[in-house]
Amino acid sequence: MCRHLAYVGPGEPLGRLLVEPSHGLYRQSWAPRRQRYGTVNADGFGVGWYAGDDPVPARYRRAGPVWADLSFADLARVVRTTALLGAVRDATLAGADAEAAAAPFAAGTWLFSHNGAVTGWPGSLAALSRTLPPEDLLALEARNDSALVWALVLARLRAGDEEGQALADTVLEVAAAAPGSRLNLLLTDGRTITATAWGDTLWYLARPGGGTVVASEPYDDDPHWREVPDRTLLAAGPADVLLTPLKEPGDAGEPDRAAREPGGGTAPARRKEPRT
């Protein structure tokens, strides 16, 4: 369910990352190549981006399919950014929240998206929801699983956790409460990208001209795309990518598995792609 993409790097038009690629996020809304669950992402879309020196991102979201928005491709052609997060949605459950349920969700300098589904929603997370302050629950943008997962992540970020710790702890907590959930989370603050691969596909591309793309699936056939192993935390900047294995809930006593990068490195393994 859903496809999403984040980018940090040199300034680019939104369309060069989302619309122009042969299998970009725009096309993935009706013809994804690697989507394991669902077939069409027509239940809303959104993109958030950072403009100039303003650390607070702008957002453009709609309730319907991206191909039905006759203005989006033209907007994406001319708006430039050094960081963005875009998503197309296949709803877990039908609802009346319209564009409020479409990622990216936002707070302060952060943009967030969830690709996947929480099993047993909403009952499975009832206990976790009670760990949030009432004002956080009342402030939820939508009544769906992704919005609540974002509230859990945001509570950790506001408490001072680093992005990677906030995502990893939230994934393990939700996975323990709702086994079988798919929890591919994507977070950016305009300078870095943090993501989890948990139950669905995740890839990254260190672009030869500079910048890093993290996406549910490759937007073209560039051989430099690398798949992120399942149960992995990814942290990326414009010039490097760090992969760290995540333990299953209940495996706290076991050492981290080594995440092997091509060339024989072990995790946490940082891959710095050459820039040309």
KENU-602612 format. One record per residue: residue in one letter; x, y, z of N, C-alpha, C in turn. Coordinates in Angstrom, 3 decimals. Example, Ala and Ser with C-alpha at 12.3 -4.5 7.8 and 13.67 -1.06 7.14 Angstrom:
<nodes>
NODE   rest       n.c1       n.c2       n.c3      ca.c1      ca.c2      ca.c3       c.c1       c.c2       c.c3
NODE      A     13.190     -5.690      7.800     12.300     -4.500      7.800     13.200     -3.300      7.800
NODE      S     12.850     -2.250      7.080     13.670     -1.060      7.140     12.900      0.030      7.870
</nodes>
This chain:
<nodes>
NODE   rest       n.c1       n.c2       n.c3      ca.c1      ca.c2      ca.c3       c.c1       c.c2       c.c3
NODE      M      0.836     -1.181      0.000      0.000      0.000      0.000      0.876      1.238      0.000
NODE      C      0.598      2.116     -0.938      1.288      3.393     -1.043      2.687      3.242     -1.628
NODE      R      3.179      4.320     -2.174      4.545      4.468     -2.654      5.011      5.836     -2.190
NODE      H      6.269      5.935     -1.771      6.766      7.239     -1.374      8.224      7.408     -1.766
NODE      L      8.687      8.659     -1.703     10.037      9.013     -2.152     10.490     10.251     -1.409
NODE      A     11.777     10.268     -1.027     12.382     11.457     -0.436     13.708     11.742     -1.132
NODE      Y     14.072     13.017     -1.152     15.314     13.448     -1.813     15.952     14.554     -1.003
NODE      V     17.299     14.519     -0.886     18.086     15.647     -0.399     19.292     15.787     -1.317
NODE      G     19.629     17.025     -1.668     20.774     17.234     -2.557     20.702     18.577     -3.251
NODE      P     21.391     18.721     -4.370     21.356     19.967     -5.133     19.936     20.292     -5.585
NODE      G     19.666     21.583     -5.799     18.339     22.013     -6.189     17.860     21.370     -7.482
NODE      E     16.627     20.883     -7.468     16.023     20.233     -8.627     14.557     20.653     -8.714
NODE      P     13.976     20.698     -9.914     12.523     20.846    -10.006     11.836     19.594     -9.445
NODE      L     10.699     19.773     -8.820      9.962     18.627     -8.288      9.702     17.593     -9.377
NODE      G      9.385     18.071    -10.563      9.027     17.163    -11.640     10.149     16.258    -12.085
NODE      R     11.385     16.724    -11.958     12.509     15.893    -12.373     12.646     14.655    -11.501
NODE      L     12.144     14.717    -10.286     12.222     13.597     -9.357     10.924     12.791     -9.291
NODE      L      9.789     13.439     -9.565      8.499     12.796     -9.351      7.744     12.460    -10.629
NODE      V      7.900     13.280    -11.669      7.076     13.146    -12.866      7.857     12.645    -14.069
NODE      E      9.041     13.225    -14.319      9.785     12.931    -15.538     10.370     11.516    -15.607
NODE      P     10.835     10.914    -14.516     11.412      9.562    -14.629     10.417      8.570    -15.235
NODE      S     10.939      7.615    -15.996     10.073      6.679    -16.721      9.156      5.878    -15.809
NODE      H      9.597      5.636    -14.572      8.764      4.915    -13.609      8.692      5.708    -12.306
NODE      G      8.536      7.024    -12.439      8.507      7.903    -11.288      7.267      7.735    -10.425
NODE      L      7.235      8.458     -9.344      6.122      8.351     -8.396      4.784      8.662     -9.076
NODE      Y      4.807      9.578    -10.022      3.595      9.911    -10.769      3.041      8.658    -11.457
NODE      R      3.902      7.931    -12.165      3.467      6.709    -12.845      3.153      5.586    -11.853
NODE      Q      3.853      5.562    -10.732      3.608      4.524     -9.737      2.212      4.618     -9.141
NODE      S      1.548      5.748     -9.337      0.189      5.867     -8.820     -0.776      4.923     -9.533
NODE      W     -0.462      4.562    -10.791     -1.322      3.588    -11.484     -0.573      2.355    -11.988
NODE      A      0.772      2.400    -12.044      1.516      1.248    -12.561      2.809      1.029    -11.786
NODE      P      2.726      0.741    -10.476      3.942      0.428     -9.739      4.527     -0.894    -10.224
NODE      R      5.855     -1.002    -10.147      6.504     -2.227    -10.626      6.823     -3.210     -9.504
NODE      R      6.951     -2.732     -8.285      7.403     -3.599     -7.192      6.472     -3.571     -5.985
NODE      Q      5.268     -3.121     -6.155      4.331     -3.029     -5.042      3.782     -4.409     -4.705
NODE      R      3.948     -4.825     -3.460      3.539     -6.161     -3.039      2.082     -6.220     -2.594
NODE      Y      1.528     -5.096     -2.162      0.175     -5.075     -1.615     -0.603     -3.967     -2.314
NODE      G     -1.750     -4.313     -2.893     -2.514     -3.349     -3.645     -1.937     -3.167     -5.045
NODE      T     -2.691     -2.518     -5.903     -2.266     -2.360     -7.295     -2.312     -0.924     -7.782
NODE      V     -3.237     -0.123     -7.278     -3.396      1.258     -7.738     -3.394      2.189     -6.524
NODE      N     -2.640      3.282     -6.627     -2.517      4.235     -5.527     -3.297      5.503     -5.889
NODE      A     -4.604      5.412     -5.751     -5.487      6.469     -6.236     -6.279      7.152     -5.121
NODE      D     -5.904      6.915     -3.849     -6.670      7.445     -2.725     -6.056      8.704     -2.134
NODE      G     -5.352      9.455     -2.949     -4.742     10.696     -2.486     -3.259     10.718     -2.794
NODE      F     -2.683     11.923     -2.771     -1.249     12.087     -2.986     -0.813     13.381     -2.325
NODE      G      0.476     13.521     -2.171      0.994     14.759     -1.614      2.481     14.881     -1.842
NODE      V      2.963     16.102     -1.788      4.390     16.374     -1.827      4.673     17.534     -0.879
NODE      G      5.750     17.402     -0.125      6.233     18.484      0.719      7.641     18.827      0.302
NODE      W      7.981     20.122      0.325      9.313     20.539     -0.124      9.775     21.762      0.659
NODE      Y     11.066     21.997      0.603     11.709     23.083      1.332     12.135     24.157      0.335
NODE      A     11.795     25.407      0.642     12.045     26.503     -0.290     13.021     27.502      0.321
NODE      G     14.108     27.759     -0.390     15.061     28.764      0.044     15.608     28.492      1.426
NODE      D     15.642     29.531      2.252     16.179     29.406      3.607     15.108     29.104      4.646
NODE      D     13.881     28.887      4.201     12.796     28.609      5.142     12.878     27.155      5.586
NODE      P     13.090     26.899      6.876     13.213     25.503      7.332     11.882     24.774      7.419
NODE      V     10.768     25.487      7.336      9.442     24.865      7.439      8.945     24.545      6.031
NODE      P      8.674     23.280      5.738      8.309     22.898      4.376      6.899     23.323      3.987
NODE      A      6.711     23.475      2.677      5.373     23.657      2.110      4.812     22.297      1.730
NODE      R      3.479     22.202      1.670      2.848     20.949      1.260      1.761     21.216      0.225
NODE      Y      1.615     20.246     -0.685      0.509     20.249     -1.650     -0.081     18.858     -1.606
NODE      R     -1.340     18.736     -1.166     -1.978     17.426     -1.022     -3.382     17.467     -1.620
NODE      R     -3.803     16.312     -2.131     -5.143     16.187     -2.676     -5.706     14.813     -2.319
NODE      A     -7.038     14.708     -2.328     -7.699     13.463     -1.930     -7.762     12.443     -3.052
NODE      G     -7.718     12.888     -4.300     -7.860     11.982     -5.424     -6.532     11.556     -6.010
NODE      P     -6.562     10.846     -7.131     -5.328     10.383     -7.765     -4.544     11.539     -8.376
NODE      V     -3.227     11.403     -8.382     -2.386     12.478     -8.878     -2.633     12.732    -10.355
NODE      W     -2.980     11.701    -11.133     -3.183     11.903    -12.567     -4.439     12.717    -12.859
NODE      A     -5.328     12.846    -11.884     -6.543     13.634    -12.076     -6.346     15.101    -11.733
NODE      D     -5.192     15.447    -11.171     -4.900     16.841    -10.834     -4.193     17.477    -12.025
NODE      L     -4.908     18.289    -12.780     -4.365     18.830    -14.016     -3.324     19.916    -13.778
NODE      S     -3.199     20.390    -12.535     -2.235     21.450    -12.233     -0.913     20.916    -11.697
NODE      F     -0.914     19.672    -11.180      0.272     19.216    -10.460      1.514     19.144    -11.347
NODE      A      1.416     18.540    -12.512      2.594     18.387    -13.363      3.184     19.739    -13.739
NODE      D      2.325     20.751    -13.964      2.824     22.080    -14.311      3.497     22.737    -13.113
NODE      L      2.899     22.584    -11.955      3.511     23.087    -10.724      4.865     22.431    -10.498
NODE      A      4.926     21.120    -10.647      6.169     20.381    -10.407      7.257     20.746    -11.404
NODE      R      6.874     21.221    -12.562      7.861     21.585    -13.582      8.686     22.807    -13.186
NODE      V      8.103     23.725    -12.425      8.769     24.999    -12.166      9.232     25.179    -10.719
NODE      V      8.669     24.419     -9.766      9.060     24.571     -8.361     10.338     23.776     -8.114
NODE      R     11.359     24.447     -7.572     12.652     23.812     -7.302     12.848     23.653     -5.802
NODE      T     13.634     22.637     -5.432     13.894     22.389     -4.021     15.182     21.602     -3.852
NODE      T     15.746     21.679     -2.663     16.902     20.846     -2.313     16.497     19.642     -1.474
NODE      A     15.208     19.544     -1.152     14.724     18.393     -0.360     13.221     18.285     -0.517
NODE      L     12.740     17.048     -0.629     11.299     16.837     -0.754     10.923     15.470     -0.228
NODE      L      9.628     15.314      0.043      9.034     14.012      0.353      7.697     13.959     -0.366
NODE      G      7.521     12.949     -1.232      6.280     12.780     -1.965      5.693     11.400     -1.723
NODE      A      4.364     11.281     -1.856      3.703      9.998     -1.623      2.433      9.913     -2.444
NODE      V      2.110      8.702     -2.896      0.806      8.399     -3.495      0.181      7.302     -2.640
NODE      R     -1.141      7.356     -2.434     -1.782      6.580     -1.369     -2.754      5.538     -1.891
NODE      D     -2.662      4.353     -1.297     -3.670      3.306     -1.417     -4.172      3.067      0.000
NODE      A     -5.367      3.551      0.305     -5.857      3.588      1.682     -5.990      2.200      2.285
NODE      T     -5.577      2.062      3.553     -5.781      0.820      4.290     -7.276      0.553      4.455
NODE      L     -8.013      1.561      4.888     -9.464      1.487      5.026    -10.064      2.747      4.429
NODE      A    -11.221      2.595      3.810    -11.894      3.773      3.275    -12.281      4.696      4.417
NODE      G    -12.175      6.001      4.186    -12.500      6.951      5.229    -12.907      8.279      4.639
NODE      A    -13.277      9.210      5.503    -13.788     10.495      5.045    -12.816     11.635      5.318
NODE      D    -11.551     11.308      5.521    -10.595     12.345      5.901     -9.979     13.062      4.713
NODE      A    -10.295     12.628      3.509     -9.878     13.320      2.281     -8.385     13.591      2.289
NODE      E     -7.994     14.801      1.886     -6.564     15.068      1.737     -5.827     15.081      3.068
NODE      A     -6.535     15.224      4.190     -5.878     15.198      5.496     -5.225     13.851      5.770
NODE      A     -5.706     12.793      5.098     -5.140     11.461      5.295     -3.973     11.185      4.366
NODE      A     -3.684     12.089      3.449     -2.610     11.879      2.485     -1.285     12.384      3.033
NODE      A     -0.255     11.572      2.877      1.087     12.008      3.253      1.606     13.011      2.211
NODE      P      2.590     13.817      2.613      3.296     13.767      3.886      2.559     14.491      5.017
NODE      F      2.679     13.907      6.218      2.284     14.609      7.426      3.430     15.546      7.810
NODE      A      3.120     16.576      8.573      4.136     17.577      8.851      4.004     18.117     10.265
NODE      A      5.142     18.520     10.825      5.188     19.242     12.102      6.535     19.957     12.159
NODE      G      6.505     21.243     12.328      7.755     21.996     12.375      8.557     21.809     11.104
NODE      T      9.794     21.352     11.252     10.672     21.159     10.091     10.561     19.767      9.488
NODE      W      9.725     18.890     10.053      9.689     17.491      9.624      8.559     17.204      8.636
NODE      L      8.852     16.285      7.711      7.858     15.678      6.840      7.924     14.169      7.044
NODE      F      6.769     13.487      6.992      6.706     12.062      7.341      5.725     11.345      6.431
NODE      S      6.059     10.091      6.101      5.157      9.226      5.346      5.277      7.794      5.850
NODE      H      4.176      7.047      5.684      4.139      5.628      6.078      3.657      4.821      4.888
NODE      N      4.466      3.879      4.450      4.077      2.914      3.426      3.851      1.583      4.126
NODE      G      2.602      1.115      4.134      2.306     -0.149      4.798      0.931     -0.122      5.420
NODE      A      0.755     -0.912      6.465     -0.523     -0.995      7.161     -0.303     -1.605      8.535
NODE      V     -1.085     -1.158      9.499     -1.048     -1.708     10.853     -2.122     -2.790     10.950
NODE      T     -1.718     -4.015     11.248     -2.687     -5.105     11.363     -3.602     -4.869     12.571
NODE      G     -4.872     -5.247     12.394     -5.821     -5.115     13.490     -6.233     -3.702     13.803
NODE      W     -5.898     -2.762     12.912     -6.262     -1.365     13.150     -7.787     -1.211     13.200
NODE      P     -8.319     -0.410     14.172     -7.607      0.428     15.132     -7.383     -0.217     16.503
NODE      G     -8.043     -1.341     16.746     -7.973     -1.917     18.076     -6.582     -2.295     18.534
NODE      S     -5.742     -2.736     17.602     -4.408     -3.209     17.989     -3.545     -2.117     18.605
NODE      L     -3.813     -0.856     18.273     -2.987      0.240     18.811     -3.718      1.051     19.878
NODE      A     -4.825      0.522     20.373     -5.578      1.270     21.387     -4.726      1.543     22.621
NODE      A     -3.983      0.548     23.074     -3.155      0.744     24.269     -2.051      1.755     24.014
NODE      L     -1.421      1.677     22.835     -0.364      2.641     22.524     -0.911      4.058     22.421
NODE      S     -2.110      4.196     21.886     -2.674      5.541     21.754     -2.839      6.207     23.110
NODE      R     -3.059      5.391     24.148     -3.241      5.965     25.480     -1.937      6.446     26.092
NODE      T     -0.794      6.133     25.477      0.482      6.654     25.967      0.731      8.085     25.490
NODE      L     -0.080      8.553     24.550      0.071      9.913     24.039     -0.748     10.888     24.872
NODE      P     -0.276     12.125     25.002     -1.092     13.137     25.677     -2.410     13.338     24.928
NODE      P     -3.495     13.598     25.633     -4.789     13.780     24.964     -4.755     14.838     23.872
NODE      E     -3.980     15.906     24.097     -3.929     16.962     23.083     -3.307     16.472     21.783
NODE      D     -2.384     15.493     21.866     -1.799     14.931     20.646     -2.828     14.116     19.870
NODE      L     -3.655     13.361     20.595     -4.695     12.583     19.923     -5.729     13.496     19.274
NODE      L     -6.090     14.563     19.959     -7.069     15.487     19.404     -6.528     16.244     18.198
NODE      A     -5.198     16.324     18.100     -4.575     17.063     17.004     -4.276     16.191     15.788
NODE      L     -4.631     14.890     15.829     -4.373     14.025     14.682     -5.027     14.588     13.426
NODE      E     -4.261     14.620     12.335     -4.802     15.151     11.084     -5.869     14.238     10.492
NODE      A     -5.760     12.943     10.736     -6.675     11.989     10.113     -6.914     10.826     11.061
NODE      R     -7.961     10.056     10.774     -8.308      8.902     11.618     -7.824      7.619     10.960
NODE      N     -6.544      7.571     10.657     -5.999      6.358     10.034     -4.744      5.918     10.752
NODE      D     -4.256      4.727     10.389     -3.108      4.158     11.085     -1.854      5.004     10.904
NODE      S     -1.656      5.556      9.708     -0.452      6.344      9.449     -0.384      7.584     10.328
NODE      A     -1.518      8.246     10.533     -1.534      9.445     11.359     -1.169      9.125     12.803
NODE      L     -1.636      7.987     13.307     -1.294      7.628     14.682      0.169      7.223     14.789
NODE      V      0.680      6.477     13.806      2.107      6.137     13.815      2.944      7.417     13.811
NODE      W      2.539      8.398     13.011      3.256      9.674     12.989      3.192     10.351     14.359
NODE      A      2.060     10.305     15.031      1.959     10.903     16.363      2.917     10.233     17.345
NODE      L      3.074      8.917     17.229      4.009      8.205     18.108      5.452      8.603     17.815
NODE      V      5.795      8.723     16.528      7.139      9.177     16.150      7.372     10.600     16.642
NODE      L      6.397     11.473     16.396      6.551     12.880     16.744      6.726     13.081     18.238
NODE      A      6.026     12.289     19.047      6.183     12.400     20.494      7.629     12.126     20.895
NODE      R      8.255     11.171     20.241      9.651     10.857     20.550     10.582     11.979     20.067
NODE      L     10.307     12.492     18.889     11.139     13.588     18.384     11.067     14.800     19.314
NODE      R      9.875     15.129     19.750      9.705     16.281     20.642     10.319     16.048     22.006
NODE      A     10.456     14.774     22.387     11.115     14.453     23.655     12.633     14.491     23.540
NODE      G     13.149     14.694     22.329     14.589     14.840     22.145     15.283     13.678     21.475
NODE      D     14.537     12.631     21.083     15.171     11.505     20.391     15.671     11.944     19.019
NODE      E     16.788     11.370     18.590     17.239     11.578     17.233     16.288     10.873     16.273
NODE      E     16.303     11.307     15.007     15.352     10.771     14.036     15.413      9.248     13.933
NODE      G     16.625      8.688     13.829     16.753      7.242     13.696     16.217      6.498     14.895
NODE      Q     16.498      7.003     16.100     16.008      6.353     17.312     14.490      6.431     17.385
NODE      A     13.935      7.583     17.009     12.480      7.753     17.057     11.778      6.778     16.116
NODE      L     12.301      6.624     14.894     11.675      5.691     13.957     11.848      4.254     14.413
NODE      A     13.064      3.879     14.803     13.322      2.492     15.189     12.480      2.079     16.388
NODE      D     12.416      2.921     17.418     11.655      2.561     18.613     10.160      2.482     18.316
NODE      T      9.671      3.380     17.457      8.254      3.341     17.108      7.912      2.076     16.329
NODE      V      8.761      1.712     15.369      8.522      0.500     14.590      8.480     -0.727     15.501
NODE      L      9.440     -0.847     16.394      9.474     -2.013     17.276      8.274     -2.040     18.213
NODE      E      7.858     -0.870     18.693      6.709     -0.794     19.593      5.419     -1.173     18.863
NODE      V      5.226     -0.646     17.651      4.012     -0.953     16.894      4.022     -2.412     16.443
NODE      A      5.188     -2.911     16.026      5.287     -4.300     15.584      4.977     -5.269     16.727
NODE      A      5.355     -4.916     17.943      5.049     -5.765     19.095      3.556     -5.751     19.402
NODE      A      2.923     -4.582     19.248      1.494     -4.469     19.540      0.633     -5.050     18.424
NODE      A      1.137     -4.984     17.183      0.366     -5.432     16.029      1.264     -6.255     15.115
NODE      P      1.570     -7.504     15.501      2.467     -8.335     14.688      1.957     -8.475     13.257
NODE      G      2.899     -8.496     12.335      2.539     -8.592     10.930      2.332     -7.263     10.247
NODE      S      2.458     -6.163     10.995      2.307     -4.845     10.395      3.450     -4.562      9.426
NODE      R      3.149     -3.767      8.418      4.162     -3.302      7.470      4.442     -1.844      7.791
NODE      L      5.697     -1.552      8.110      6.029     -0.264      8.713      7.243      0.364      8.034
NODE      N      7.102      0.644      6.755      8.131      1.401      6.050      7.861      2.883      6.289
NODE      L      8.670      3.493      7.139      8.499      4.895      7.517      9.555      5.744      6.830
NODE      L      9.202      6.977      6.507     10.100      7.889      5.793      9.982      9.263      6.438
NODE      L     11.129      9.839      6.807     11.165     11.098      7.550     12.294     11.966      7.018
NODE      T     12.019     13.264      6.832     13.092     14.190      6.477     12.899     15.506      7.216
NODE      D     14.016     16.170      7.476     13.991     17.519      8.044     14.546     18.534      7.049
NODE      G     14.684     18.117      5.786     15.215     18.991      4.755     16.722     18.898      4.589
NODE      R     17.383     18.231      5.535     18.841     18.068      5.446     19.230     16.598      5.357
NODE      T     18.452     15.737      6.000     18.730     14.304      6.019     17.447     13.534      5.744
NODE      I     17.616     12.256      5.427     16.490     11.331      5.254     16.695     10.165      6.210
NODE      T     15.654      9.800      6.929     15.676      8.626      7.793     14.501      7.744      7.391
NODE      A     14.734      6.430      7.312     13.684      5.535      6.837     13.839      4.160      7.467
NODE      T     12.745      3.393      7.444     12.787      2.001      7.866     12.257      1.125      6.747
NODE      A     12.885     -0.022      6.571     12.360     -1.084      5.715     11.826     -2.163      6.651
NODE      W     10.516     -2.325      6.677      9.887     -3.289      7.589      8.625     -3.827      6.935
NODE      G      8.799     -4.860      6.115      7.656     -5.520      5.526      7.313     -5.111      4.109
NODE      D      8.040     -4.130      3.558      7.786     -3.727      2.180      9.098     -3.257      1.563
NODE      T      9.049     -2.902      0.288     10.267     -2.591     -0.454     10.784     -1.196     -0.136
NODE      L     12.101     -1.060     -0.153     12.759      0.236      0.009     14.081      0.192     -0.749
NODE      W     14.362      1.256     -1.491     15.572      1.373     -2.307     16.193      2.745     -2.092
NODE      Y     17.482      2.863     -2.436     18.114      4.178     -2.434     19.039      4.310     -3.627
NODE      L     19.245      5.567     -4.024     20.116      5.895     -5.153     21.007      7.053     -4.762
NODE      A     22.319      6.839     -4.815     23.286      7.920     -4.679     23.529      8.465     -6.081
NODE      R     22.967      9.605     -6.389     22.989     10.125     -7.753     24.393     10.586     -8.134
NODE      P     24.864     10.227     -9.310     26.214     10.621     -9.738     26.444     12.125     -9.699
NODE      G     25.418     12.918     -9.977     25.571     14.363     -9.957     25.409     14.981     -8.583
NODE      G     25.173     14.162     -7.567     24.999     14.657     -6.210     23.577     14.460     -5.729
NODE      G     23.432     14.189     -4.459     22.122     13.995     -3.860     21.788     12.525     -3.674
NODE      T     20.850     12.260     -2.762     20.412     10.905     -2.440     18.899     10.823     -2.551
NODE      V     18.422      9.761     -3.182     16.993      9.468     -3.285     16.713      8.191     -2.503
NODE      V     15.671      8.194     -1.695     15.198      7.003     -0.986     13.744      6.809     -1.405
NODE      A     13.406      5.605     -1.882     12.076      5.414     -2.465     11.583      3.988     -2.275
NODE      S     10.270      3.826     -2.361      9.674      2.497     -2.279     10.176      1.597     -3.390
NODE      E     10.436      2.189     -4.550     10.959      1.421     -5.671     11.708      2.357     -6.606
NODE      P     12.635      1.837     -7.417     13.392      2.687     -8.338     12.475      3.404     -9.321
NODE      Y     12.814      4.675     -9.596     12.015      5.415    -10.566     12.538      5.302    -11.992
NODE      D     13.629      4.567    -12.170     14.143      4.286    -13.510     14.995      3.023    -13.435
NODE      D     15.710      2.716    -14.500     16.510      1.491    -14.547     17.994      1.743    -14.321
NODE      D     18.340      2.831    -13.676     19.732      3.119    -13.331     20.297      1.952    -12.505
NODE      P     21.443      1.379    -12.925     21.991      0.224    -12.202     22.543      0.570    -10.821
NODE      H     22.605      1.853    -10.476     23.158      2.237     -9.179     22.131      2.158     -8.038
NODE      W     20.872      1.909     -8.353     19.894      1.719     -7.282     20.286      0.518     -6.422
NODE      R     20.117      0.635     -5.118     20.421     -0.440     -4.173     19.192     -0.714     -3.310
NODE      E     18.846     -2.004     -3.165     17.713     -2.357     -2.321     18.149     -2.428     -0.865
NODE      V     17.315     -1.895      0.012     17.573     -1.922      1.453     17.012     -3.222      2.011
NODE      P     17.803     -3.994      2.751     17.285     -5.250      3.321     16.117     -4.994      4.270
NODE      D     15.208     -5.950      4.341     14.102     -5.843      5.293     14.654     -5.788      6.709
NODE      R     13.884     -5.150      7.597     14.287     -4.971      9.008     15.569     -4.136      9.098
NODE      T     15.563     -2.991      8.433     16.741     -2.129      8.396     16.334     -0.677      8.602
NODE      L     17.178      0.049      9.335     17.062      1.493      9.489     18.049      2.155      8.543
NODE      L     17.584      3.129      7.770     18.431      3.868      6.833     18.534      5.312      7.294
NODE      A     19.759      5.842      7.257     19.994      7.262      7.514     20.852      7.792      6.374
NODE      A     20.403      8.857      5.736     21.094      9.346      4.540     21.193     10.862      4.555
NODE      G     22.287     11.340      3.966     22.450     12.748      3.655     22.681     12.877      2.169
NODE      P     23.027     14.064      1.694     23.266     14.229      0.259     24.432     13.404     -0.264
NODE      A     25.347     12.973      0.626     26.562     12.321      0.141     26.805     10.922      0.691
NODE      D     25.987     10.441      1.625     26.266      9.111      2.177     24.999      8.464      2.707
NODE      V     25.094      7.146      2.898     23.964      6.351      3.380     24.476      5.387      4.437
NODE      L     23.778      5.297      5.549     24.119      4.387      6.639     22.968      3.414      6.858
NODE      L     23.268      2.115      6.835     22.260      1.086      7.062     22.542      0.371      8.380
NODE      T     21.514      0.236      9.217     21.658     -0.432     10.505     20.532     -1.446     10.672
NODE      P     20.844     -2.724     10.934     19.779     -3.729     11.116     18.905     -3.415     12.324
NODE      L     17.648     -3.767     12.218     16.695     -3.650     13.318     16.367     -5.034     13.842
NODE      K     16.269     -5.165     15.168     15.895     -6.441     15.764     14.391     -6.616     15.720
NODE      E     13.963     -7.859     15.706     12.552     -8.168     15.888     12.182     -7.895     17.343
NODE      P     10.915     -7.522     17.610     10.496     -7.394     19.012     10.766     -8.694     19.772
NODE      G     11.334     -8.561     20.966     11.649     -9.738     21.765     13.050    -10.251     21.563
NODE      D     13.827     -9.652     20.628     15.202    -10.092     20.386     16.227     -9.179     21.032
NODE      A     15.835     -8.468     22.067     16.719     -7.467     22.649     18.014     -8.056     23.166
NODE      G     18.014     -9.336     23.539     19.218     -9.934     24.081     20.198    -10.415     23.043
NODE      E     19.800    -10.368     21.760     20.682    -10.865     20.714     21.463     -9.727     20.096
NODE      P     22.711     -9.983     19.673     23.476     -8.928     19.024     22.887     -8.592     17.676
NODE      D     23.149     -7.341     17.211     22.694     -6.930     15.886     23.317     -7.811     14.827
NODE      R     22.500     -8.134     13.807     23.041     -8.835     12.661     23.906     -7.884     11.862
NODE      A     24.922     -8.406     11.187     25.741     -7.566     10.319     25.031     -7.355      9.003
NODE      A     24.887     -6.101      8.607     24.301     -5.789      7.299     25.433     -5.663      6.309
NODE      R     25.505     -6.602      5.391     26.637     -6.656      4.495     26.400     -5.819      3.256
NODE      E     27.314     -4.918      3.016     27.308     -4.117      1.812     28.190     -4.795      0.774
NODE      P     27.939     -4.600     -0.532     28.839     -5.149     -1.544     30.270     -4.705     -1.282
NODE      G     31.188     -5.639     -1.320     32.575     -5.319     -1.029     33.025     -5.871      0.305
NODE      G     32.069     -6.450      1.071     32.478     -7.154      2.280     32.400     -6.355      3.549
NODE      G     31.843     -5.131      3.546     31.747     -4.360      4.765     30.688     -4.928      5.686
NODE      T     30.688     -4.497      6.933     29.673     -4.938      7.871     28.991     -3.729      8.474
NODE      A     27.804     -3.928      9.006     27.027     -2.825      9.538     27.358     -2.593     11.001
NODE      P     27.167     -1.321     11.453     26.657     -0.275     10.624     27.648      0.046      9.500
NODE      A     27.196     -0.059      8.258     28.075      0.085      7.104     27.698      1.327      6.330
NODE      R     28.597      2.231      6.167     28.346      3.463      5.459     28.863      3.338      4.035
NODE      R     27.976      3.570      3.101     28.361      3.542      1.694     28.437      4.971      1.193
NODE      K     29.609      5.405      0.777     29.756      6.700      0.164     29.914      6.507     -1.321
NODE      E     28.911      6.918     -2.062     28.952      6.739     -3.501     29.851      7.789     -4.129
NODE      P     30.652      7.414     -5.141     31.461      8.405     -5.833     30.583      9.385     -6.583
NODE      R     31.005     10.628     -6.616     30.285     11.674     -7.318     31.054     12.068     -8.566
NODE      T     30.333     12.148     -9.668     30.983     12.534    -10.923     30.292     13.733    -11.519
</nodes>
